[in-house]
Amino acid sequence: MTRLVLVLGDQLTPDSAALRAADKARDVVVMAEVADEAGYVPHHPKKIAFLFAAMRKFARQLRDDGWEVRYSRLDDDETGKSICAELMRRAGEVGADEVLVTEPGEWRLIEALRACPVKLRMLEDDRFLCSHAEFERWAEGRKTLRMEYFYREMRRKTGLLMEEDQPAGGQWNFDHDNRKPAPGGVDFSGPMRFTPDPVVDDVLDLVDRKFTRNFGELRPFWFATDRGQARQALAHWITGGLPKFGDYQDAMLRGAPFLWHAVLSAYLNAGLLAPLEICQAVEAAWKNGDVPINAAEGFIRQIIGWREFVRGVYFLEGPGYTAQNSLKHKRKLPPVYWGAETGMRCMAEAVGQTRDEAYAHHIQRLMVTGNFALLAGVDPAAVHEWYLAVYADAYEWVEAPNTIGMSQFADGGVVGSKPYVSSGNYINKMSDYCRSCSYSVTTKLGAGACPFNLLYWHFLDRHRARFEGNPRMANIYRTWDRMDGGKRRTILAEAEDFLDRLDAGEPV
């Protein structure tokens, strides 16, 4: 009997588990652009365009390789609203009795497929370097899960940057070399840009018609949309961006959204590039003497360390992970996240480039938009949905642990040992944002005081019972206690006033 082989938009890999298990001579590949997947959050138009274009090109590649492919476009009259509806329709067309699928990266879709009235064979996604079982074995019996120790195991497993059983350069990471503040300018042209071809143009027209109300600018559109282009983008970055990536990976600079960052995560997470392929190319550049070890190690850690770690946490924690709210934050997501006017230069820059590029690097996400939401007490579910919506590389398996766990501390410490909060001083150190801000980062009280300064102490004060016993935060509370009592009361009152204005929807 014929079987259906479901290929999802983030599974654009010719040797995925489902395709390997299928028989090209008798099975039929199903790919579909459906309303449920395009609209379960208000995805950035660039993300939708990237995925639809990449899916259409991948379907063409499969046909060229001899597969029969039934592809449904969003604007086809017959296309169902959901993946399940399309599977049922295609099964009826070809008389299929079973569906093969590589495990999706979101519990939402896993559960939807399991509820679909078809015989389903779901195969683990082995494009990752660490299986579910392997991560569970590593996590078993540990009081805390810390990425650094997991990362070392992944280094040993892959052999990347290893000299026999020791780390290259004599240490596991070089973070102390990777925290230089923003330089005066950037000597890298940024990610490789591709001119839209007819396939991409058709998709852009579709997205322009269907998703005009979504937050984000669709054009100009320059993403790679097939594996060949993604490989070109990788080579371009290794030559021009990787040499200084390590030094400035935490820096932020006005008018320079990309700095020396790779901007490859959308291609990696959709399956156009493989994690080991990228890391081996980076390692080769270091071995050839083209890049320093701090750059190579810092990037490889993001892939085989952090990326694999957060996926492990997501599946280990289960479907309820995104509902966690350990700090009981309930504030609505402020309008500034959707582009409302603000005097906070750092927020304006981070949100503005998110709107324009569907991209912000990890420090902008963690220490600007994430930090502000945490300090302000925004509901982590709302923050989670925003990050899932606005970034081209966002899928729940990677986004949720970064947001619910690391950024918002909503999981109570599964991902991080303490909340990632800071005053305006950190942003001032790592960026040039504060120089053109309506607020003064050096002003702690009164008119023009930086909101991050006020909210930082407000957060620590309201959560004192939870965090004052944390060894990594004890000195902070001692500093707070040494302040004059009147000053502390004024800080808290001014922070409350700011939050009241935020709740009222006033410009902040």
C-alpha positions as CSV (number, residue, x, y, z in Angstrom):
1,M,0.0,0.0,0.0
2,T,1.0,3.6,-0.6
3,R,2.0,5.6,2.4
4,L,2.1,9.4,2.8
5,V,5.4,11.1,3.9
6,L,4.7,14.3,5.6
7,V,7.5,16.9,5.3
8,L,7.0,20.0,7.4
9,G,8.4,23.5,6.7
10,D,11.3,23.1,9.1
11,Q,12.2,19.6,7.8
12,L,13.7,20.6,4.5
13,T,16.4,18.0,4.6
14,P,16.6,15.3,1.9
15,D,17.8,12.6,4.4
16,S,15.3,13.3,7.2
17,A,14.1,10.3,9.1
18,A,10.7,10.1,7.4
19,L,12.2,10.3,3.9
20,R,14.8,7.7,4.7
21,A,12.1,5.3,5.9
22,A,9.9,5.8,2.8
23,D,9.9,4.0,-0.5
24,K,10.4,6.4,-3.4
25,A,8.8,3.9,-5.8
26,R,5.4,3.8,-4.0
27,D,5.1,6.4,-1.3
28,V,3.8,10.0,-1.8
29,V,5.3,13.1,-0.2
30,V,2.9,15.6,1.3
31,M,3.8,19.3,1.8
32,A,1.3,22.0,2.7
33,E,1.0,25.7,3.3
34,V,-1.9,25.7,5.7
35,A,-3.7,28.5,7.6
36,D,-3.3,26.9,11.0
37,E,0.5,26.8,10.8
38,A,0.8,30.2,9.2
39,G,-1.4,31.8,11.8
40,Y,-1.2,30.1,15.2
41,V,0.8,33.2,16.2
42,P,1.1,36.4,14.0
43,H,4.3,35.3,12.3
44,H,6.6,38.0,10.9
45,P,5.9,38.3,7.1
46,K,9.5,37.6,6.3
47,K,9.4,34.3,8.3
48,I,6.3,33.1,6.4
49,A,7.8,34.1,3.0
50,F,11.1,32.4,3.8
51,L,9.4,29.1,4.8
52,F,6.9,29.1,1.9
53,A,9.6,29.8,-0.7
54,A,12.0,27.3,0.8
55,M,9.2,24.7,0.9
56,R,8.3,25.2,-2.7
57,K,11.9,24.9,-3.8
58,F,12.4,21.8,-1.7
59,A,9.3,20.2,-3.2
60,R,10.8,20.8,-6.6
61,Q,14.1,19.3,-5.5
62,L,12.3,16.2,-4.3
63,R,10.4,15.8,-7.6
64,D,13.7,16.2,-9.5
65,D,15.0,13.4,-7.2
66,G,12.2,11.1,-8.3
67,W,9.6,11.5,-5.5
68,E,5.9,12.0,-6.2
69,V,5.0,15.2,-4.3
70,R,1.5,16.5,-3.5
71,Y,2.1,20.1,-2.6
72,S,-0.7,22.4,-1.4
73,R,-0.4,26.2,-1.6
74,L,-2.1,28.5,0.9
75,D,-4.2,30.1,-1.8
76,D,-5.3,26.8,-3.5
77,D,-9.1,26.4,-3.2
78,E,-8.8,22.8,-2.1
79,T,-6.1,23.4,0.6
80,G,-7.4,22.4,4.1
81,K,-7.0,24.6,7.1
82,S,-4.7,22.2,9.0
83,I,-2.0,19.7,8.4
84,C,-4.4,17.0,9.5
85,A,-7.0,18.1,7.0
86,E,-4.5,17.9,4.2
87,L,-3.3,14.5,5.3
88,M,-6.9,13.2,5.2
89,R,-7.5,14.7,1.8
90,R,-4.3,13.3,0.3
91,A,-4.8,9.9,1.9
92,G,-8.2,9.8,0.1
93,E,-6.7,10.8,-3.2
94,V,-3.9,8.1,-3.3
95,G,-5.5,5.4,-1.1
96,A,-2.8,5.7,1.6
97,D,-3.1,3.7,4.7
98,E,-0.2,5.2,6.8
99,V,1.6,8.5,7.4
100,L,5.3,8.7,8.0
101,V,6.5,11.9,9.7
102,T,9.7,13.1,11.3
103,E,8.8,14.3,14.8
104,P,7.8,18.0,14.8
105,G,9.6,20.5,17.0
106,E,6.5,21.7,18.8
107,W,4.3,19.8,21.3
108,R,1.3,21.6,19.8
109,L,1.8,20.0,16.4
110,I,2.9,16.6,17.8
111,E,-0.4,16.4,19.7
112,A,-2.4,17.6,16.7
113,L,-0.9,14.9,14.5
114,R,-1.5,12.2,17.2
115,A,-5.2,13.3,17.3
116,C,-5.5,13.0,13.5
117,P,-7.6,9.9,12.5
118,V,-4.8,8.3,10.5
119,K,-2.3,5.6,11.2
120,L,0.7,7.6,12.1
121,R,4.4,6.5,12.4
122,M,6.4,9.3,14.0
123,L,10.2,9.0,13.8
124,E,12.6,10.9,16.0
125,D,14.3,13.8,14.4
126,D,17.9,12.6,14.2
127,R,19.2,15.8,12.5
128,F,20.1,16.8,16.0
129,L,23.3,15.6,17.6
130,C,21.7,14.6,20.9
131,S,18.8,12.2,21.0
132,H,16.0,12.4,23.5
133,A,17.2,9.3,25.3
134,E,20.8,10.6,25.4
135,F,19.7,13.9,27.0
136,E,17.5,12.1,29.5
137,R,20.4,9.9,30.5
138,W,22.6,12.9,30.9
139,A,19.9,14.8,33.0
140,E,19.0,11.8,35.2
141,G,19.9,12.4,38.8
142,R,21.2,15.9,38.4
143,K,19.8,18.5,40.8
144,T,20.4,21.2,38.2
145,L,20.9,21.1,34.4
146,R,23.7,23.4,33.4
147,M,24.6,23.9,29.7
148,E,28.4,24.1,30.4
149,Y,28.6,20.5,31.5
150,F,26.4,19.2,28.7
151,Y,28.5,21.2,26.2
152,R,31.6,19.4,27.4
153,E,30.0,16.1,26.7
154,M,29.0,17.2,23.2
155,R,32.6,18.3,22.5
156,R,33.8,14.9,23.5
157,K,31.1,13.2,21.4
158,T,31.7,15.2,18.3
159,G,35.5,15.7,18.7
160,L,35.1,19.3,17.7
161,L,37.9,21.5,19.0
162,M,39.4,18.6,20.9
163,E,43.0,17.5,21.1
164,E,42.7,13.8,22.1
165,D,40.7,14.0,25.4
166,Q,41.5,17.7,26.1
167,P,39.9,20.9,24.8
168,A,41.9,22.8,22.2
169,G,43.6,25.8,23.7
170,G,43.6,24.2,27.1
171,Q,40.2,25.4,28.2
172,W,36.6,24.7,27.4
173,N,35.4,28.2,26.7
174,F,36.9,31.6,26.0
175,D,34.0,33.8,27.2
176,H,36.4,36.3,28.8
177,D,37.6,37.2,25.3
178,N,34.1,37.5,23.9
179,R,32.7,40.5,25.7
180,K,34.2,43.5,24.0
181,P,31.9,46.5,23.8
182,A,30.6,48.0,20.6
183,P,33.4,49.3,18.3
184,G,33.1,52.5,16.3
185,G,32.1,50.7,13.2
186,V,31.7,47.4,11.4
187,D,34.0,46.2,8.6
188,F,31.8,43.3,7.6
189,S,29.1,43.6,4.9
190,G,26.7,41.5,6.9
191,P,24.8,38.4,5.8
192,M,24.8,37.4,2.2
193,R,21.8,38.8,0.4
194,F,20.0,37.1,-2.4
195,T,17.8,38.7,-5.1
196,P,14.3,37.2,-5.2
197,D,13.8,34.8,-8.1
198,P,10.4,34.0,-9.6
199,V,9.5,31.4,-6.9
200,V,10.3,33.9,-4.2
201,D,8.5,36.7,-6.0
202,D,5.3,34.6,-6.2
203,V,5.5,33.9,-2.5
204,L,6.1,37.6,-1.6
205,D,3.0,38.5,-3.5
206,L,1.0,35.9,-1.6
207,V,2.3,37.0,1.8
208,D,1.7,40.7,0.8
209,R,-2.0,39.8,0.2
210,K,-2.6,37.5,3.1
211,F,-0.6,38.9,6.0
212,T,-0.7,42.6,5.7
213,R,-1.7,43.1,9.3
214,N,1.2,41.1,10.8
215,F,3.9,43.0,12.6
216,G,7.0,43.3,10.4
217,E,8.3,44.5,7.0
218,L,8.2,42.0,4.2
219,R,10.5,43.9,1.8
220,P,13.3,44.1,1.1
221,F,13.6,40.3,1.2
222,W,17.0,38.8,0.8
223,F,17.0,35.4,2.6
224,A,18.5,32.3,1.2
225,T,15.7,29.9,0.2
226,D,17.4,26.7,-0.8
227,R,20.4,24.7,0.4
228,G,22.8,26.0,-2.3
229,Q,22.2,29.6,-1.3
230,A,22.4,28.7,2.4
231,R,25.8,27.1,1.9
232,Q,26.9,30.3,0.1
233,A,25.7,32.3,3.0
234,L,27.7,30.1,5.4
235,A,30.9,30.5,3.4
236,H,30.5,34.2,3.1
237,W,30.2,34.6,6.9
238,I,33.1,32.4,7.7
239,T,35.3,34.5,5.5
240,G,34.1,37.9,6.5
241,G,32.2,37.7,9.8
242,L,33.7,34.8,11.9
243,P,37.1,36.4,12.5
244,K,35.6,39.1,14.7
245,F,32.5,37.3,15.8
246,G,33.9,36.2,19.1
247,D,35.2,39.5,20.2
248,Y,32.0,41.4,19.5
249,Q,29.2,38.8,19.8
250,D,27.7,40.6,22.8
251,A,28.0,44.1,21.4
252,M,25.2,46.3,20.1
253,L,25.5,49.2,17.7
254,R,22.9,51.6,16.3
255,G,22.4,51.2,12.5
256,A,24.3,47.8,12.5
257,P,21.8,45.1,13.2
258,F,24.0,42.2,12.2
259,L,27.6,43.3,13.2
260,W,29.7,40.1,12.7
261,H,26.9,37.6,13.5
262,A,26.3,34.6,11.2
263,V,22.5,35.1,10.7
264,L,22.3,31.4,9.8
265,S,19.9,30.1,12.4
266,A,16.8,30.4,10.2
267,Y,18.5,28.2,7.6
268,L,19.8,25.8,10.3
269,N,16.4,25.5,12.0
270,A,14.6,24.9,8.8
271,G,16.9,22.1,7.7
272,L,18.8,23.8,4.9
273,L,22.0,23.5,6.8
274,A,23.1,20.8,9.3
275,P,24.6,21.6,12.7
276,L,27.7,19.4,12.3
277,E,28.3,20.8,8.8
278,I,28.4,24.4,10.1
279,C,30.6,23.5,13.1
280,Q,33.1,21.5,11.0
281,A,33.4,24.5,8.6
282,V,34.1,26.8,11.6
283,E,36.6,24.4,13.1
284,A,38.4,24.1,9.7
285,A,38.7,27.9,9.5
286,W,40.4,27.9,13.0
287,K,42.7,25.0,12.0
288,N,43.7,26.9,8.9
289,G,44.6,29.9,11.0
290,D,41.9,32.1,9.5
291,V,40.1,32.8,12.7
292,P,41.0,32.9,16.4
293,I,40.0,30.2,18.8
294,N,37.7,32.4,20.8
295,A,35.6,33.0,17.7
296,A,35.4,29.4,16.7
297,E,34.7,28.1,20.2
298,G,32.1,30.8,21.0
299,F,30.2,29.9,17.9
300,I,30.5,26.1,18.1
301,R,29.2,26.4,21.7
302,Q,26.1,28.1,20.5
303,I,25.3,25.2,18.2
304,I,26.4,22.0,19.9
305,G,26.1,23.4,23.4
306,W,23.2,25.8,23.8
307,R,21.1,24.7,20.8
308,E,21.2,21.1,21.7
309,F,20.7,21.8,25.4
310,V,17.6,23.9,25.0
311,R,16.0,21.3,22.7
312,G,16.8,18.6,25.3
313,V,15.1,20.7,28.1
314,Y,12.0,21.4,25.9
315,F,11.3,17.7,25.3
316,L,12.3,16.7,28.8
317,E,10.0,19.2,30.4
318,G,7.0,18.2,28.3
319,P,3.9,20.0,26.8
320,G,3.3,22.1,29.9
321,Y,6.6,23.9,29.8
322,T,5.3,27.1,28.1
323,A,2.6,27.6,30.8
324,Q,5.1,27.9,33.6
325,N,5.2,31.2,35.5
326,S,7.2,30.8,38.6
327,L,7.4,34.5,39.4
328,K,3.7,35.0,38.8
329,H,4.1,37.9,36.4
330,K,0.8,39.0,34.8
331,R,1.4,42.3,33.1
332,K,0.2,42.6,29.5
333,L,2.8,42.9,26.8
334,P,3.4,46.7,26.4
335,P,2.7,48.3,23.0
336,V,6.4,49.2,22.7
337,Y,6.9,45.5,21.6
338,W,4.7,46.2,18.6
339,G,6.5,49.4,17.6
340,A,4.8,52.0,19.7
341,E,6.7,55.2,20.3
342,T,9.3,55.1,23.1
343,G,12.1,57.2,24.4
344,M,14.1,54.1,25.4
345,R,16.7,54.0,22.6
346,C,17.7,50.4,23.3
347,M,14.1,49.1,23.0
348,A,13.5,51.3,19.9
349,E,16.6,49.8,18.2
350,A,15.9,46.2,19.2
351,V,12.2,46.3,18.3
352,G,12.8,48.4,15.1
353,Q,15.3,45.9,13.7
354,T,13.1,43.0,14.6
355,R,10.3,44.7,12.6
356,D,12.6,45.3,9.7
357,E,14.7,42.1,9.6
358,A,12.8,39.4,11.6
359,Y,16.2,39.2,13.5
360,A,17.9,40.4,16.6
361,H,21.0,38.8,18.1
362,H,21.0,37.0,21.4
363,I,22.0,39.9,23.6
364,Q,19.4,42.2,22.2
365,R,16.8,39.4,22.8
366,L,18.1,38.6,26.3
367,M,19.4,41.8,27.8
368,V,17.1,44.4,26.1
369,T,13.7,43.1,25.1
370,G,13.8,40.1,27.5
371,N,15.3,42.0,30.4
372,F,12.7,44.8,30.1
373,A,9.8,42.3,30.1
374,L,11.2,40.5,33.1
375,L,11.9,43.7,35.1
376,A,8.4,45.0,34.2
377,G,6.7,41.8,35.3
378,V,5.2,40.9,31.9
379,D,3.3,37.6,31.6
380,P,5.9,35.1,30.3
381,A,3.3,33.5,28.0
382,A,2.8,36.8,26.2
383,V,6.6,37.2,26.0
384,H,6.9,33.7,24.6
385,E,4.3,34.2,22.0
386,W,5.9,37.5,20.9
387,Y,9.3,35.9,20.4
388,L,7.8,33.0,18.6
389,A,6.0,35.4,16.3
390,V,8.5,38.0,15.3
391,Y,11.8,36.1,14.6
392,A,12.5,34.1,11.4
393,D,14.4,31.4,13.3
394,A,11.8,30.8,16.0
395,Y,10.3,27.4,16.6
396,E,9.0,26.4,20.0
397,W,11.6,23.8,20.8
398,V,14.3,26.5,20.7
399,E,12.4,29.6,21.5
400,A,10.5,28.4,24.6
401,P,13.5,27.4,26.8
402,N,15.3,30.6,25.8
403,T,12.3,32.7,26.7
404,I,10.4,30.8,29.4
405,G,13.7,29.6,30.9
406,M,16.6,31.8,30.4
407,S,15.0,35.2,29.6
408,Q,12.0,35.2,31.9
409,F,13.0,32.7,34.7
410,A,9.5,31.4,34.5
411,D,10.6,27.8,34.8
412,G,12.0,28.5,38.2
413,G,15.6,27.8,37.4
414,V,15.5,24.8,35.1
415,V,17.6,26.6,32.4
416,G,19.4,29.3,34.5
417,S,20.7,29.5,38.0
418,K,19.5,33.1,38.4
419,P,17.4,35.7,36.5
420,Y,19.1,37.6,33.8
421,V,18.3,41.1,35.0
422,S,20.5,44.2,34.8
423,S,20.2,47.9,35.1
424,G,21.0,50.3,32.3
425,N,24.7,50.1,33.0
426,Y,25.1,46.8,31.1
427,I,23.4,48.2,28.0
428,N,25.5,51.3,28.2
429,K,28.7,49.2,28.4
430,M,27.9,46.9,25.5
431,S,26.3,49.4,23.1
432,D,26.1,53.0,21.9
433,Y,22.3,53.1,22.5
434,C,22.4,55.2,25.6
435,R,24.2,58.1,23.9
436,S,21.1,59.0,22.0
437,C,18.4,58.0,24.5
438,S,15.8,60.3,25.9
439,Y,16.6,58.9,29.3
440,S,20.0,59.2,31.1
441,V,21.6,56.0,32.0
442,T,23.6,57.7,34.8
443,T,20.5,59.2,36.3
444,K,19.2,57.0,39.1
445,L,16.2,59.1,40.3
446,G,13.9,61.8,39.2
447,A,13.2,63.3,35.8
448,G,15.0,61.4,33.0
449,A,16.1,58.4,35.1
450,C,16.7,55.3,33.0
451,P,13.7,53.0,33.4
452,F,16.1,50.0,33.5
453,N,17.7,51.5,36.6
454,L,14.4,52.0,38.4
455,L,12.9,48.7,37.4
456,Y,16.0,46.7,38.3
457,W,15.7,47.5,42.0
458,H,11.9,47.2,41.9
459,F,12.3,43.7,40.5
460,L,14.8,42.7,43.2
461,D,12.8,44.2,46.0
462,R,9.5,42.5,45.1
463,H,11.2,39.1,44.6
464,R,13.5,39.4,47.6
465,A,12.1,36.4,49.4
466,R,12.9,34.2,46.4
467,F,16.4,35.5,45.4
468,E,18.2,36.9,48.4
469,G,19.4,33.4,49.3
470,N,20.9,32.9,45.9
471,P,24.7,33.0,46.3
472,R,25.1,34.8,42.9
473,M,22.7,37.6,44.0
474,A,23.8,38.1,47.7
475,N,26.1,41.1,46.9
476,I,23.3,42.8,45.0
477,Y,21.0,42.7,47.9
478,R,23.7,44.0,50.2
479,T,24.1,47.0,47.9
480,W,20.4,47.6,48.1
481,D,20.4,47.4,51.8
482,R,23.2,49.9,52.2
483,M,21.2,52.5,50.3
484,D,19.5,55.2,52.3
485,G,16.0,54.2,53.2
486,G,14.5,57.3,51.7
487,K,16.3,56.7,48.4
488,R,15.0,53.1,48.3
489,R,11.4,54.3,48.8
490,T,11.8,56.9,46.1
491,I,13.2,54.4,43.6
492,L,10.3,52.0,44.3
493,A,7.7,54.9,44.0
494,E,9.2,56.1,40.7
495,A,9.3,52.5,39.3
496,E,5.6,52.1,40.2
497,D,4.8,55.4,38.5
498,F,6.6,54.2,35.3
499,L,4.7,50.9,35.4
500,D,1.4,52.7,35.8
501,R,2.2,54.7,32.7
502,L,3.1,51.5,30.9
503,D,-0.2,49.9,31.9
504,A,-2.1,53.0,30.7
505,G,-0.6,52.7,27.3
506,E,1.2,56.0,27.6
507,P,4.5,56.5,25.6
508,V,7.4,55.5,27.8
